[in-house]
Amino acid sequence: MEETSFKINIARTLHFLIKYNWIHNTQVTELLKKRVLTNLPTEWLCHLQHLSNEEFNQLPYAGLKTFSKHTGLPTSLLEFLQTATTLSMDRTPPSEITEINIDAFKASGMNPKKLHEVSRMAPFVNDIMLEADCNLIVDVGSGLGYLDHILHQQYGHSVIGLEVNECHISSAERRASKQGLSCHCLKSMKFNITSDVECAQRFEEMIAQLAPTILRGCEHAVTGKHKSQHDASCNEAPRPKVCLIGLHCCGDLTPAMMSFFHTVTCVRSLCCISCCYHKMMYSSGSFSKFPLSSTVKTQLSNVQKQNPSWQISPCTLRLGAQQTRASWREQSVEDHKDHMKHVAFRALLEMAVGADFPEIRKRVRKCDFTSLSAFSDSFFHTDEKSTFYKDKLYELYAKYEQEINLIEFFTCLQVIVQPVVETLIYQDRLIWLLESGYQNSKVIPLFDDQISPRNLALVSYKSV
């Protein structure tokens, strides 16, 4: 996309977020307290209340040009739907995305979601390795090593898994041993990736130190086009060419990896899938690592001059990390009722107990949301203070009952705005890479977002 097109799209996105600020910029537990649901336009409600469950579930798709099931949509609601769709990246994986078959032994310990992710990301990373002519994978936030083990088993790649959790490192090593993968070409180690220069220097030194050993071929190496190991018969020390990857990079981890890609010479390619955007460092009304690009920074500054009280908050970025419309499409009537009670009861509880909420919230590990009575019994005992809180809870329920019935309508609007927020985050990161001179950069939907909602991969290559 040309620079001018990016600027126009970013500006439209920011104006859209300002216009519908009430949809995305509120904590879920404060929906009732701040009377957010009263912002629902009357004409929207009149339409939404008459939809069947199937029509309601399909509403987030009504902005698509190919979608024709909805009739009689209010003009303003149709405009909202169409604009949100226009400003959202397509989440459908392209046809060229392949998926490998992982047998039961190699898939040991993986849940269905993890198995889906690994079976698609492993061949995807292998293709990047070949295209970028890399010989070493560094997996940031490698967890229990599922992806690393498949990359080594299936393709013979040398892999270093970086983790901050020592328990995960130990578990990954035990799993590798059970899989018959204990060798010098596969390693899990403790290392915390941050954006500072000192960390990048430590990383380079670590790679240089490990390269002579980890890049030697091993019994798992494969022949032909997939072989990435250094030929053991060659006396010359191999030069590491790193493919830096990350599956579910939380908070500021993706910006840190982008910084490494930019500053560390041996890093030749980047592939990361981000999550938990709201956990990025936030202080004094702004995020330290968002936006990153000059283009988005300029556009944000321009709209804030016109709207000085508006800012992108953690609430907005939290919405960007929630479920996509693919999961909404499958909701039953009971699913909607259950979600409504979850949101309503938690919001009422926080209002009822006030400052005591954090302590009361810790009393139980799992609440009973079948009814307000069962929910209150999960938290409160029979002492005088608990009786007071219970009475307060029922009093608030009676006061807000009509608004509680609107929660799922509001949630549907959030589902529609969710991809707009996530697209803005990814566009900012993609533009930063392009501004930094990495023209071979792209965002690719990798997973089925109904199985794995965070399915967008940010990919970039350095010129050879």
C-alpha positions in Angstrom: 0.0 0.0 0.0 1.3 3.5 -0.9 2.2 6.0 1.8 -0.7 8.2 0.9 -3.2 5.3 1.1 -1.8 4.4 4.6 -2.3 8.0 5.8 -5.9 8.1 4.6 -6.7 4.7 6.1 -5.1 5.6 9.5 -6.9 8.9 9.6 -10.3 7.2 8.8 -9.6 4.6 11.5 -8.8 7.2 14.2 -11.9 9.3 13.3 -14.0 6.1 13.5 -12.6 5.2 16.9 -13.3 8.8 18.1 -16.9 8.6 16.8 -17.6 5.3 18.5 -15.4 5.9 21.6 -18.3 4.7 23.9 -18.1 1.2 22.3 -14.4 0.5 22.9 -13.1 2.8 25.6 -14.8 1.4 28.8 -13.9 -1.4 31.1 -16.5 -4.2 30.9 -17.1 -4.1 34.7 -18.0 -0.4 34.4 -20.7 -0.7 31.7 -23.5 -0.2 34.2 -21.7 2.2 36.5 -20.9 4.6 33.7 -24.3 4.0 32.0 -22.5 3.2 28.7 -25.4 1.1 27.4 -27.6 4.2 27.3 -25.5 5.3 24.3 -27.0 2.7 22.1 -29.0 4.6 19.4 -32.7 4.0 19.6 -33.0 3.1 15.9 -30.3 0.5 16.3 -32.0 -1.0 19.3 -35.3 -1.1 17.5 -33.7 -3.2 14.8 -31.5 -5.4 16.9 -34.4 -6.4 19.3 -36.3 -8.0 16.4 -33.5 -10.1 15.0 -33.5 -13.9 15.3 -30.5 -15.5 17.0 -29.1 -16.5 13.6 -29.5 -13.0 12.2 -27.9 -11.5 15.3 -24.9 -13.8 15.0 -24.5 -12.8 11.4 -24.6 -9.1 12.0 -20.8 -8.6 12.3 -20.7 -9.9 8.7 -23.4 -7.5 7.3 -20.7 -4.9 6.3 -19.4 -7.3 3.6 -20.4 -6.5 0.1 -21.1 -10.2 -0.5 -23.4 -10.4 2.5 -27.1 -9.9 1.7 -29.1 -11.7 4.5 -29.8 -8.6 6.5 -32.6 -6.3 5.3 -34.1 -3.1 6.8 -30.9 -2.1 8.5 -31.0 1.6 9.7 -28.8 3.7 7.5 -26.5 4.7 10.4 -26.1 1.1 11.6 -25.3 0.0 8.0 -22.7 2.8 7.7 -21.1 1.7 11.0 -20.9 -1.9 9.8 -19.5 -1.0 6.4 -16.9 1.4 7.7 -15.7 -1.1 10.3 -15.4 -3.8 7.7 -13.5 -1.5 5.3 -11.0 -0.6 8.1 -10.4 -4.2 9.1 -7.8 -6.6 7.7 -9.2 -9.8 6.2 -8.7 -12.6 8.7 -9.0 -15.5 6.1 -5.7 -17.4 5.6 -4.6 -17.3 2.0 -4.9 -20.6 0.0 -1.1 -21.0 -0.1 -0.9 -21.5 3.7 -0.1 -25.2 4.3 -0.7 -27.4 7.3 1.5 -30.4 8.2 0.2 -33.5 9.8 1.7 -34.0 13.3 1.3 -37.6 14.6 0.1 -38.3 18.2 3.7 -38.8 19.5 5.0 -35.5 18.2 1.8 -33.8 19.3 2.1 -35.0 22.9 0.9 -32.4 25.3 -0.6 -30.1 22.7 -4.2 -29.1 23.1 -6.3 -28.7 19.8 -5.6 -25.0 19.6 -1.8 -25.4 20.1 -1.8 -28.3 17.6 -3.5 -26.1 15.0 -1.1 -23.3 15.5 2.1 -25.4 15.4 0.9 -27.4 12.4 0.5 -24.2 10.4 3.3 -22.0 11.8 6.1 -24.7 11.4 5.8 -24.9 7.6 5.3 -21.2 7.4 8.6 -20.5 9.4 10.4 -23.2 7.3 9.4 -21.2 4.1 10.7 -18.0 5.7 14.0 -19.8 6.5 14.4 -20.8 2.9 13.5 -17.5 1.5 15.7 -15.5 3.8 18.5 -18.0 3.6 18.6 -18.3 7.4 20.3 -21.2 9.3 19.1 -20.6 12.9 15.7 -20.0 14.4 15.4 -18.1 17.7 11.9 -18.5 19.2 11.1 -15.8 21.7 8.7 -16.9 24.4 9.2 -20.5 23.5 7.1 -21.9 26.4 7.2 -25.7 26.5 8.9 -26.0 23.2 6.1 -27.5 21.1 6.9 -25.3 18.0 10.7 -25.6 18.4 10.5 -29.4 18.6 8.5 -29.7 15.4 10.8 -27.3 13.6 13.7 -29.5 14.5 12.0 -32.9 14.1 10.3 -32.1 10.8 12.8 -29.8 9.1 16.1 -30.3 10.9 16.5 -26.6 11.8 18.7 -25.5 14.6 16.5 -23.8 17.2 17.1 -21.7 20.3 14.1 -21.2 22.5 14.2 -18.1 24.8 12.1 -18.1 27.9 11.9 -16.1 31.1 10.0 -18.8 33.0 12.5 -21.3 34.3 9.8 -23.9 34.9 8.9 -23.7 31.2 12.6 -24.2 30.3 12.8 -27.3 32.5 9.6 -28.7 31.0 10.7 -28.0 27.5 14.0 -29.8 28.1 12.2 -32.8 29.6 9.8 -32.9 26.7 12.7 -32.8 24.2 14.3 -35.7 26.0 11.1 -37.8 25.8 10.8 -36.9 22.1 14.4 -38.1 21.5 15.6 -34.5 20.7 18.3 -34.0 23.3 21.1 -32.7 21.0 23.3 -29.6 20.5 21.1 -28.2 17.7 18.1 -27.6 20.0 18.4 -25.5 23.1 16.1 -23.8 25.6 17.5 -21.1 27.8 16.6 -18.1 29.9 16.7 -14.7 28.2 14.5 -11.7 28.4 14.1 -9.7 25.2 13.8 -6.0 25.8 14.2 -3.0 23.5 17.3 -1.5 25.1 20.7 -1.5 23.4 22.4 -3.5 26.1 20.0 -6.4 25.7 20.6 -6.4 21.9 24.4 -6.6 22.6 23.9 -9.5 25.0 21.8 -11.2 22.4 24.5 -10.9 19.7 27.2 -12.1 22.0 25.0 -15.1 23.0 24.4 -16.1 19.4 28.0 -15.7 18.5 29.0 -17.9 21.4 26.4 -20.6 20.6 26.7 -20.6 16.8 29.8 -22.9 16.4 28.0 -25.6 18.4 24.3 -25.2 17.5 24.9 -24.8 13.8 26.7 -28.1 13.4 24.6 -30.8 11.7 23.1 -33.5 13.9 21.2 -36.8 13.4 17.9 -34.9 13.0 19.2 -32.8 10.0 17.4 -33.4 6.7 18.8 -33.4 3.3 17.9 -31.4 0.2 16.2 -28.0 0.1 15.1 -28.0 3.8 18.6 -28.5 5.2 19.8 -25.4 7.1 22.6 -26.8 9.3 26.3 -26.1 8.7 28.1 -28.9 7.0 30.1 -30.7 9.8 32.9 -31.5 7.4 33.6 -27.8 6.8 36.3 -26.3 9.1 35.1 -22.8 8.7 33.0 -21.5 11.6 29.4 -20.9 10.4 28.0 -17.4 10.3 24.6 -17.3 12.1 21.7 -16.0 10.1 18.8 -15.8 12.5 15.1 -16.0 11.8 13.5 -14.4 14.9 10.0 -15.8 15.6 7.4 -15.5 18.3 4.0 -17.1 18.8 1.7 -15.0 21.0 4.1 -12.2 21.8 2.5 -10.5 24.8 2.5 -6.7 25.4 5.7 -4.9 24.4 7.4 -8.1 23.2 6.6 -7.6 19.5 8.1 -4.0 19.5 11.2 -5.4 21.3 11.6 -8.1 18.6 11.1 -5.5 15.9 13.9 -3.5 17.5 16.2 -6.6 17.5 15.4 -7.2 13.8 16.4 -3.6 13.0 19.6 -3.4 15.1 21.0 -6.9 15.4 23.0 -7.7 12.3 22.7 -11.5 12.5 18.9 -11.3 12.5 17.8 -11.7 8.9 14.0 -12.3 9.2 11.1 -11.7 11.5 7.9 -13.6 12.1 5.7 -12.8 15.1 2.1 -13.1 16.2 1.1 -10.6 18.8 -1.4 -10.7 21.7 -2.4 -8.8 24.9 -1.9 -5.4 23.3 -3.3 -3.7 26.5 -0.3 -5.0 28.5 2.0 -2.7 26.6 3.6 -0.1 29.0 1.1 2.7 29.6 1.8 5.9 31.5 0.5 9.4 31.6 -2.2 8.7 29.0 0.0 7.1 26.3 1.8 3.8 25.4 5.5 3.9 25.2 5.6 1.5 22.2 2.4 2.5 20.4 2.3 4.0 18.0 5.7 3.2 16.6 5.6 4.6 13.1 6.0 8.3 12.2 2.9 8.1 10.0 0.5 6.9 12.8 2.1 9.3 15.3 1.5 12.2 13.0 -2.1 11.2 12.3 -2.8 10.6 16.0 -1.4 14.0 16.9 -3.6 15.6 14.2 -6.8 14.1 15.5 -5.9 14.8 19.1 -5.5 18.5 18.3 -9.1 18.5 17.1 -10.2 16.2 20.0 -7.9 17.1 22.9 -9.8 14.9 25.5 -9.6 11.7 23.4 -6.8 9.2 23.6 -6.2 5.5 22.9 -6.6 3.7 26.2 -5.8 0.2 27.5 -9.5 -0.5 27.3 -9.4 0.0 23.5 -6.3 -2.2 23.1 -7.9 -4.9 25.3 -10.8 -5.0 22.9 -8.3 -5.6 20.1 -7.1 -8.7 21.8 -10.5 -10.3 22.3 -12.4 -12.9 20.3 -13.1 -12.2 16.6 -16.4 -12.4 14.8 -15.7 -16.0 13.8 -16.5 -17.1 17.3 -19.5 -14.9 17.6 -21.2 -16.5 14.6 -21.5 -19.8 16.5 -23.2 -18.5 19.7 -26.4 -20.1 20.8 -29.2 -18.3 22.7 -27.9 -19.9 25.9 -24.4 -18.8 25.1 -25.6 -15.2 24.8 -27.5 -15.4 28.1 -24.5 -16.9 29.9 -22.3 -14.1 28.6 -24.8 -11.4 29.6 -24.9 -12.8 33.2 -21.1 -13.0 33.4 -20.7 -9.4 32.4 -23.7 -8.1 34.5 -23.0 -10.0 37.7 -19.3 -9.0 37.8 -20.2 -5.3 37.0 -22.9 -5.3 39.8 -20.5 -7.0 42.3 -17.8 -4.3 41.7 -20.4 -1.6 42.2 -21.8 -3.2 45.3 -18.5 -3.8 47.2 -16.5 -0.8 45.9 -13.0 -0.8 47.4 -13.4 -4.3 48.9 -13.8 -5.8 45.4 -10.2 -7.0 44.9 -10.3 -8.9 48.3 -13.7 -10.4 47.7 -12.8 -11.4 44.2 -10.0 -13.6 45.6 -12.3 -15.6 47.8 -13.4 -18.0 45.1 -11.6 -19.5 42.1 -14.7 -20.0 40.0 -18.0 -18.3 40.4 -21.5 -19.7 39.8 -23.1 -17.6 37.1 -26.3 -19.6 36.8 -28.3 -17.1 38.8 -27.7 -13.9 40.8 -28.4 -15.9 44.0 -25.9 -18.6 43.2 -23.4 -15.9 42.1 -23.7 -13.9 45.4 -23.4 -17.2 47.4 -20.1 -17.8 45.7 -18.7 -14.7 47.3 -20.6 -13.9 50.5 -21.1 -15.8 53.7 -23.7 -15.2 56.5 -22.0 -12.4 58.5 -23.6 -9.0 58.8 -21.3 -7.4 56.2 -22.0 -10.1 53.6 -25.7 -9.7 54.1 -25.3 -5.9 53.5 -23.4 -6.6 50.2 -26.0 -9.2 49.1 -28.8 -6.8 49.6 -26.9 -4.1 47.8 -26.3 -6.5 44.9 -30.0 -7.3 44.5 -30.9 -3.6 44.8 -28.5 -2.7 42.0 -29.8 -5.5 39.8 -33.3 -4.2 40.1 -32.1 -0.7 39.3 -30.1 -1.8 36.2 -32.2 -4.7 35.0 -33.3 -2.9 31.8 -29.8 -2.0 30.9 -28.5 -5.5 31.6 -30.8 -6.8 28.9 -28.9 -4.6 26.4 -25.4 -6.1 27.2 -25.4 -8.6 24.3 -26.3 -5.9 21.8 -23.4 -3.8 23.0 -21.1 -6.8 22.9 -22.0 -7.4 19.3 -20.9 -3.8 18.5 -17.6 -4.5 20.3 -17.2 -7.6 18.1 -17.6 -5.4 15.1 -15.0 -2.8 16.3 -12.5 -5.4 17.5 -10.8 -6.0 14.1 -10.6 -2.2 13.5 -8.5 -1.8 16.7 -6.3 -4.8 15.9 -5.8 -3.7 12.3 -4.6 -0.3 13.5 -2.0 -1.9 15.8 -0.7 -4.1 13.0 -0.7 -1.3 10.4 1.4 0.8 12.7 4.0 -1.9 13.1 4.0 -2.7 9.4 4.4 1.0 8.5 7.3 1.3 10.9 9.0 -1.6 9.2 8.4 0.0 5.8 9.6 3.4 7.1 12.8 1.7 8.4 13.5 0.5 4.9 12.2 -3.1 5.0 10.1 -3.1 1.9 9.7 -6.9 2.0 7.3 -6.7 5.0 3.7 -8.0 5.2 0.9 -9.1 7.5 -0.5 -12.6 6.8 -3.5 -14.4 8.4 -2.0 -17.7 9.5 -4.5 -19.5 11.6 -8.2 -20.1 11.5 -9.3 -17.3 13.8 -12.3 -19.3 15.2 -9.7 -21.7 16.7 -6.9 -19.1 17.4 -8.2 -15.5 17.3 -4.8 -13.9 17.3 -4.0 -15.2 13.8 -2.1 -12.3 12.2 1.6 -12.9 11.5 3.9 -9.9 11.0 6.7 -10.9 8.6 9.7 -9.1 7.4 13.0 -9.8 5.6 16.3 -8.0 5.3 17.7 -7.5 1.8 20.5 -10.0 1.1 
